[in-house]
């Protein structure tokens, strides 16, 4: 995660990993044999919805995705005309209830609420990241923006934990999948990236 571990983007990644951890555990432990298909069908519907919105947009279309990509995803399993768009949750339940059903409620409570504040741009997150309290008593302890974002607490341990929880769930589906992240594996990954970048220069 590097420098991202101490800035806002690290919190966004932890939120994403939390959702992946809960979704995967929920599907793995569900007794419904159709659940994996529902997850995939919902995703195709979201690609179709994004494509329709993309096509309705005028000249200022987003640069982060192309119409070709969305069209390919929306039509991957069926012609998009036969793909339904579900505006609710893919599982028919909210993430908190899903976490309760797959023994991941502690992770939901530990990570989801605070990281969601950063995703939604809520005041507490903005205050934590970019505002400082003025020490001038005549200014009545007002808050002002810092020249740059403060270095926040590292979220690397949390990222390691969540990835390892995800890998443990993968191991439930594919036994003997024993790989887990450790501090030494992170160093090895960083060394490999440094070596690759040096070779390309």
DAVENDA-V495712 format. One record per backbone hydrogen bond with DSSP energy under -1.0 kcal/mol. NH is the residue of the N-H (numbers start at 1). CO is the residue of the C=O. E is the energy in kcal/mol with one decimal. If there is no record, write none. Layout:
BEGIN
[[NH,CO,E] [NH,CO,E]]
END
This chain:
BEGIN
[[4,1,-1.7] [5,2,-1.6] [6,3,-1.7] [7,4,-1.3] [10,7,-1.3] [12,8,-1.6] [13,9,-1.9] [14,10,-1.9] [15,11,-2.0] [16,12,-2.1] [17,13,-2.8] [18,14,-2.2] [19,15,-2.0] [20,16,-2.4] [21,17,-2.8] [22,18,-2.2] [23,19,-2.9] [24,20,-2.6] [25,21,-1.8] [26,22,-2.7] [27,23,-2.3] [28,24,-2.4] [29,25,-2.1] [35,32,-1.4] [38,34,-2.1] [39,35,-2.1] [40,36,-1.9] [41,37,-2.9] [42,38,-2.5] [43,39,-1.7] [44,40,-2.1] [45,41,-2.2] [46,42,-2.1] [47,43,-1.9] [48,44,-2.2] [49,45,-2.5] [50,46,-2.4] [51,47,-2.2] [52,48,-2.5] [53,49,-2.3] [54,50,-2.4] [55,51,-2.6] [56,52,-1.6] [57,53,-1.1] [61,59,-1.6] [70,66,-2.0] [71,67,-2.7] [72,68,-2.2] [73,69,-2.2] [74,70,-2.6] [75,71,-1.7] [82,79,-2.6] [83,80,-1.6] [98,94,-2.2] [99,95,-2.5] [100,96,-1.7] [101,97,-1.6] [104,99,-3.0] [108,104,-2.0] [109,105,-2.9] [110,106,-2.2] [111,107,-2.2] [112,108,-1.8] [115,111,-1.7] [116,112,-1.8] [117,113,-1.0] [119,115,-1.8] [120,116,-2.4] [122,117,-2.6] [126,122,-2.2] [127,123,-3.4] [128,124,-2.1] [129,125,-2.2] [130,126,-2.6] [132,144,-2.9] [134,142,-3.1] [139,136,-1.9] [140,137,-1.3] [144,132,-2.5] [146,130,-3.0] [150,129,-1.6] [152,6,-2.8] [155,5,-1.0] [159,155,-2.5] [160,156,-2.9] [161,157,-2.4] [162,158,-2.6] [163,159,-2.6] [164,160,-2.4] [165,161,-2.0] [166,162,-2.3] [167,163,-2.6] [168,164,-1.9] [169,165,-1.7] [170,166,-2.2] [171,167,-2.0] [172,168,-1.1] [173,169,-1.2] [174,170,-2.8] [178,176,-1.5] [186,182,-1.8] [187,183,-1.7] [188,184,-2.2] [189,185,-2.4] [190,186,-2.4] [191,187,-2.6] [192,188,-2.4] [193,189,-2.3] [194,190,-2.2] [195,191,-2.4] [196,192,-2.5] [197,193,-2.5] [198,194,-2.0] [199,195,-1.8] [200,196,-1.5]]
END
